[in-house]
């Protein structure tokens, strides 16, 4: 029986450790979602908009400063195009990862929203350098209210 108890204790210890890991992962995911903020942006050409998710506190503050017009330069939005709406960019078939702001870009990554959507709808990426999209006339429109 002594050997049987060790097995039971070991199974119990493993179960407790696994439960703790699951709990910590759940807390981490909840906190990261709570820190992210959605913003609506425009490509600056069409009247259609898309959404970007910012998670970095400095980027969120910068986005709010842009919307409050406390930043003087034109600040466009750019990021890496990924297939799928990311759970927030519906009805589009893409979303941006690592979104950032720019005032000037040297890369040839400018395109219309409709062009990016056409590539994504066909299951392709735009083919710009590292699939980066930087619509030169883009701008933030508003912060999406938390629901």
Secondary structure, DSSP 8 states (H G I E B T S, - for coil): -HHHHHHHHHHHHHHHHHHHHHHHHHHHHHHHHHH-EEEEEE-SSSS-EEEEEE-SHHHHHHHHHHHTT---S--EEEEEEEES-TTTSTTSSEEEEEEEEES---SS----HHHHHHHHHTT----SGGGEE--TT-EEEEE----
